Amino acid sequence: MSKKHPIIAVTGSSGAGTSTVKDAFEHMFRREGLTPAVIEGDSFHRYDRAAMKAKVAETEAAGDMNFSHFGPEANEFGKLAELFKTYGETGGGKRRLYLHSEEEAAAYDGLTPGQFTPWEDLPQGTDLMFYEGLHGSVKNDEVDMPSHVDLKIGVVPVINLEWIQKIHRDTSQRGYSSEAVMDTIMRRMHDYVHYIVPQFQHSDINFQRVPVVDTSDPIIARDIPTPDESVVVIRFRKPENMPSGVDFPFLLQMIPHSFMSRRNTIVVPGGKMGFAMELILTPILRAMMDARG
């Protein structure tokens, strides 16, 4: 960890809704006049799209049905941990981008969607690092991401909701069949249990969206539950250790229909998730910047 070069890591699996947290932070960075070094978790995959497809086929032919983007074999955990360490010490490091679409690839001659851009130095003079991806809090015998991260945020919808969001996104935006998406979900399950879920014990704050409509069969669900059909459970691992503390009475007053379910947990209406994030995270962000001196 570093007061001078702080790191915020938002961790959540595919379809979890980490983009909602990313949007909230973008609003706060703009409002506070901060320049982040943005790191996308996809850029630390080990294989590009074509190579990953070939690797999955290779491992399945060898009888391994669990090879996935969630596990260590498909990712550069060591390089990500080294980036966190280097940034905390110097404010520098190297990153690359993963090109998801034709629009993103258009800015890079000779590259197509599914490929990586070359490694390059981070911009000079950033105020903090902001990571959003799958593995911001991985801890095992080889790496210890949490030790380098100043604020760890987990985004963890209940599992059926996560599946519904992934199925709808991949079928409507990426052209996959629901059967193909479910095959991917099942192939990832071993790594999900062993490498995604354990990260949330290290989170300083977890945001978990819980639908209040029936999601018992995610495969046949026609619609993603709307924010107003959900509540968000916000758990602070150690509220007293937050850089600015946590003013629960203030949050309860500011967010109508919110309530405390445990001494370190507040529940808010789903439609107020973005608002709650900014109320909670803005004073934490300001305290981190003040600590930089």
C-alpha positions as CSV (number, residue, x, y, z in Angstrom):
1,M,0.0,0.0,0.0
2,S,1.1,3.6,-0.6
3,K,-0.3,6.9,0.6
4,K,1.5,8.8,-2.2
5,H,0.4,6.4,-5.0
6,P,-2.8,4.8,-3.8
7,I,-4.5,2.0,-5.7
8,I,-8.2,1.2,-5.9
9,A,-9.2,-2.2,-7.2
10,V,-12.8,-3.1,-8.2
11,T,-13.2,-6.9,-8.5
12,G,-16.1,-8.8,-9.9
13,S,-16.7,-11.7,-12.3
14,S,-18.1,-11.5,-15.8
15,G,-21.6,-10.1,-15.8
16,A,-21.3,-9.0,-12.1
17,G,-21.9,-5.3,-12.9
18,T,-18.5,-3.8,-12.1
19,S,-19.2,-1.2,-14.8
20,T,-21.7,0.4,-12.5
21,V,-18.9,1.0,-10.0
22,K,-16.6,2.2,-12.7
23,D,-19.2,4.7,-13.8
24,A,-19.6,6.0,-10.3
25,F,-15.8,6.4,-9.9
26,E,-15.6,8.2,-13.3
27,H,-18.1,10.8,-12.0
28,M,-16.1,11.2,-8.8
29,F,-12.8,11.5,-10.6
30,R,-14.2,14.2,-12.8
31,R,-15.9,16.1,-10.0
32,E,-12.8,15.9,-7.8
33,G,-10.4,16.9,-10.6
34,L,-8.4,13.6,-10.4
35,T,-6.4,11.9,-13.1
36,P,-6.4,8.1,-12.6
37,A,-4.2,5.5,-14.3
38,V,-6.9,3.1,-15.5
39,I,-6.1,-0.6,-15.6
40,E,-8.5,-3.1,-17.3
41,G,-8.3,-6.6,-15.9
42,D,-8.8,-8.1,-19.4
43,S,-5.4,-6.7,-20.4
44,F,-3.8,-9.2,-18.1
45,H,-5.2,-12.3,-19.7
46,R,-2.4,-14.5,-21.0
47,Y,-4.0,-15.3,-24.4
48,D,-5.8,-13.1,-27.0
49,R,-9.2,-14.2,-28.2
50,A,-8.0,-16.5,-31.0
51,A,-5.3,-18.1,-28.8
52,M,-7.7,-18.6,-25.9
53,K,-10.2,-20.3,-28.2
54,A,-7.5,-22.7,-29.4
55,K,-6.3,-23.3,-25.8
56,V,-9.8,-24.1,-24.6
57,A,-10.1,-26.7,-27.4
58,E,-6.7,-28.1,-26.6
59,T,-7.4,-28.5,-22.9
60,E,-10.8,-30.0,-23.6
61,A,-9.3,-32.5,-26.0
62,A,-6.9,-33.5,-23.2
63,G,-9.8,-34.0,-20.8
64,D,-9.6,-30.7,-18.9
65,M,-13.1,-29.2,-18.9
66,N,-12.3,-26.4,-16.4
67,F,-9.8,-24.2,-18.3
68,S,-11.1,-20.6,-18.1
69,H,-10.4,-16.9,-17.9
70,F,-11.1,-17.1,-14.2
71,G,-8.0,-19.3,-13.4
72,P,-4.3,-18.6,-13.1
73,E,-3.3,-20.6,-16.2
74,A,-5.1,-18.1,-18.4
75,N,-3.9,-14.9,-16.6
76,E,-0.7,-13.0,-15.8
77,F,-1.2,-12.8,-12.1
78,G,2.5,-12.1,-11.6
79,K,2.6,-9.2,-14.0
80,L,-0.5,-7.6,-12.4
81,A,1.0,-8.0,-8.9
82,E,4.2,-6.4,-10.1
83,L,2.4,-3.5,-11.6
84,F,0.5,-2.9,-8.3
85,K,3.8,-3.0,-6.4
86,T,5.7,-0.8,-8.9
87,Y,2.9,1.8,-9.0
88,G,2.7,2.0,-5.2
89,E,6.4,2.6,-5.0
90,T,7.0,4.9,-7.9
91,G,3.7,6.0,-9.5
92,G,4.8,4.2,-12.7
93,G,4.6,0.9,-14.5
94,K,3.5,-0.7,-17.8
95,R,0.1,-1.5,-19.1
96,R,-1.6,-2.6,-22.3
97,L,-5.2,-2.7,-23.6
98,Y,-7.4,-5.6,-24.7
99,L,-9.4,-4.5,-27.8
100,H,-13.0,-5.7,-27.3
101,S,-14.6,-4.3,-30.4
102,E,-14.0,-2.9,-33.9
103,E,-14.5,0.6,-32.5
104,E,-11.7,0.1,-30.0
105,A,-9.4,-1.5,-32.6
106,A,-9.9,1.3,-35.1
107,A,-7.3,3.4,-33.3
108,Y,-4.6,0.8,-33.7
109,D,-3.2,0.0,-37.1
110,G,-2.8,-3.7,-37.8
111,L,-4.8,-4.8,-34.7
112,T,-8.2,-6.4,-34.7
113,P,-10.8,-7.1,-31.9
114,G,-9.6,-9.7,-29.5
115,Q,-6.0,-8.7,-29.6
116,F,-3.7,-6.8,-27.2
117,T,-2.0,-3.5,-27.8
118,P,1.8,-3.3,-27.1
119,W,2.9,-2.8,-23.5
120,E,3.6,0.9,-22.8
121,D,4.5,3.2,-19.8
122,L,1.7,4.6,-17.7
123,P,1.0,8.3,-18.1
124,Q,3.1,10.6,-16.0
125,G,1.6,12.4,-13.0
126,T,-1.5,10.3,-12.3
127,D,-3.2,10.8,-8.9
128,L,-4.0,7.1,-8.3
129,M,-4.5,3.8,-10.0
130,F,-7.9,2.4,-10.7
131,Y,-8.2,-1.3,-11.5
132,E,-11.5,-2.9,-12.7
133,G,-11.6,-6.6,-13.5
134,L,-11.6,-10.2,-12.3
135,H,-8.5,-10.5,-10.1
136,G,-7.9,-7.3,-8.1
137,S,-7.7,-9.2,-4.8
138,V,-6.1,-12.6,-5.7
139,K,-4.0,-14.0,-2.9
140,N,-2.2,-17.4,-3.2
141,D,1.3,-18.8,-2.8
142,E,2.6,-16.8,-5.7
143,V,1.0,-13.4,-5.4
144,D,-0.6,-11.2,-2.8
145,M,-2.6,-8.5,-4.6
146,P,-4.5,-7.2,-1.4
147,S,-1.2,-6.2,0.2
148,H,-0.6,-3.7,-2.6
149,V,-4.2,-2.2,-2.8
150,D,-5.4,0.6,-0.7
151,L,-9.1,0.3,-1.3
152,K,-10.6,-3.1,-2.3
153,I,-14.2,-3.2,-3.6
154,G,-16.1,-6.3,-4.5
155,V,-19.2,-6.4,-6.8
156,V,-21.0,-9.6,-6.1
157,P,-24.6,-10.1,-7.2
158,V,-26.3,-13.3,-6.1
159,I,-25.2,-16.1,-8.4
160,N,-28.5,-16.5,-10.4
161,L,-28.6,-12.8,-11.1
162,E,-25.0,-12.9,-12.3
163,W,-25.9,-15.7,-14.7
164,I,-28.9,-13.9,-16.0
165,Q,-26.9,-10.7,-16.7
166,K,-24.2,-12.7,-18.4
167,I,-26.6,-14.8,-20.5
168,H,-28.5,-11.6,-21.6
169,R,-25.3,-9.7,-22.4
170,D,-23.6,-12.5,-24.4
171,T,-26.7,-13.5,-26.4
172,S,-27.9,-9.9,-27.2
173,Q,-24.5,-8.1,-27.6
174,R,-22.1,-10.9,-28.6
175,G,-24.3,-13.2,-30.6
176,Y,-23.8,-16.4,-28.6
177,S,-26.6,-18.9,-28.0
178,S,-27.8,-19.4,-24.5
179,E,-26.5,-23.0,-24.6
180,A,-23.0,-21.7,-25.5
181,V,-23.1,-19.2,-22.6
182,M,-24.2,-21.9,-20.2
183,D,-21.3,-24.1,-21.4
184,T,-18.9,-21.2,-20.6
185,I,-20.5,-20.7,-17.2
186,M,-20.1,-24.4,-16.3
187,R,-16.5,-24.6,-17.6
188,R,-15.7,-21.6,-15.3
189,M,-17.3,-23.0,-12.2
190,H,-14.2,-24.6,-10.7
191,D,-12.1,-21.5,-11.1
192,Y,-15.0,-19.3,-10.0
193,V,-15.2,-21.2,-6.7
194,H,-11.4,-21.3,-6.2
195,Y,-10.2,-17.9,-7.6
196,I,-13.1,-15.5,-7.8
197,V,-15.1,-16.1,-4.6
198,P,-12.1,-16.2,-2.2
199,Q,-11.2,-12.6,-3.2
200,F,-14.3,-11.1,-1.5
201,Q,-13.0,-12.0,2.0
202,H,-10.4,-9.4,1.4
203,S,-12.7,-6.6,0.1
204,D,-13.0,-3.5,2.2
205,I,-16.5,-2.9,0.8
206,N,-18.7,-5.4,-1.0
207,F,-21.8,-4.4,-3.1
208,Q,-24.2,-7.3,-3.6
209,R,-27.3,-6.8,-5.6
210,V,-30.2,-9.1,-4.6
211,P,-33.3,-9.3,-6.8
212,V,-36.7,-9.3,-5.1
213,V,-38.3,-11.1,-8.0
214,D,-38.1,-14.8,-9.0
215,T,-34.7,-15.7,-10.5
216,S,-34.8,-19.4,-9.7
217,D,-34.2,-20.5,-13.3
218,P,-31.7,-18.0,-14.9
219,I,-31.7,-19.8,-18.2
220,I,-35.4,-19.1,-19.0
221,A,-35.5,-15.6,-17.5
222,R,-36.7,-13.2,-20.1
223,D,-35.5,-10.0,-18.5
224,I,-32.8,-8.8,-16.2
225,P,-34.4,-7.7,-12.9
226,T,-34.4,-3.9,-12.9
227,P,-32.7,-1.9,-10.2
228,D,-36.2,-1.1,-8.7
229,E,-36.7,-4.9,-8.5
230,S,-33.6,-5.3,-6.4
231,V,-31.9,-4.2,-3.1
232,V,-28.2,-3.7,-2.7
233,V,-26.5,-5.2,0.4
234,I,-23.4,-3.1,1.2
235,R,-21.0,-4.7,3.7
236,F,-17.9,-3.0,5.2
237,R,-15.3,-5.4,6.4
238,K,-14.0,-3.0,9.1
239,P,-15.9,0.3,9.0
240,E,-13.6,1.7,11.7
241,N,-10.6,1.3,9.3
242,M,-12.1,3.2,6.4
243,P,-9.9,6.3,5.6
244,S,-12.8,8.6,6.4
245,G,-14.8,6.3,8.6
246,V,-18.4,5.3,7.8
247,D,-21.3,7.6,8.9
248,F,-24.2,5.1,9.0
249,P,-26.7,7.6,10.4
250,F,-25.9,10.0,7.6
251,L,-26.3,7.3,5.0
252,L,-29.7,6.2,6.5
253,Q,-30.9,9.8,6.4
254,M,-29.7,10.5,2.9
255,I,-31.0,7.2,1.3
256,P,-34.8,6.7,1.8
257,H,-35.9,3.2,2.6
258,S,-32.4,2.0,3.6
259,F,-31.8,0.1,6.8
260,M,-29.0,-1.6,8.7
261,S,-29.1,-5.5,8.7
262,R,-25.9,-5.9,10.7
263,R,-23.6,-3.5,12.5
264,N,-21.4,-3.3,9.4
265,T,-24.0,-3.7,6.7
266,I,-26.5,-1.3,5.1
267,V,-29.2,-2.3,2.7
268,V,-30.4,0.2,0.1
269,P,-33.0,0.2,-2.7
270,G,-31.4,-1.1,-6.0
271,G,-32.3,2.1,-7.8
272,K,-30.1,4.0,-5.3
273,M,-27.0,1.9,-5.9
274,G,-25.1,4.6,-7.8
275,F,-26.1,7.3,-5.4
276,A,-25.1,5.2,-2.4
277,M,-21.7,4.5,-4.0
278,E,-20.9,8.1,-4.4
279,L,-22.1,9.0,-0.9
280,I,-19.9,6.3,0.5
281,L,-16.9,6.5,-1.7
282,T,-16.4,10.3,-2.2
283,P,-15.3,11.0,1.4
284,I,-13.0,7.9,1.2
285,L,-11.5,9.1,-2.0
286,R,-11.0,12.6,-0.6
287,A,-9.3,11.2,2.5
288,M,-6.9,9.2,0.3
289,M,-6.0,12.3,-1.6
290,D,-5.5,14.3,1.6
291,A,-3.1,11.6,2.8
292,R,-1.0,12.1,-0.2
293,G,0.0,15.5,1.1
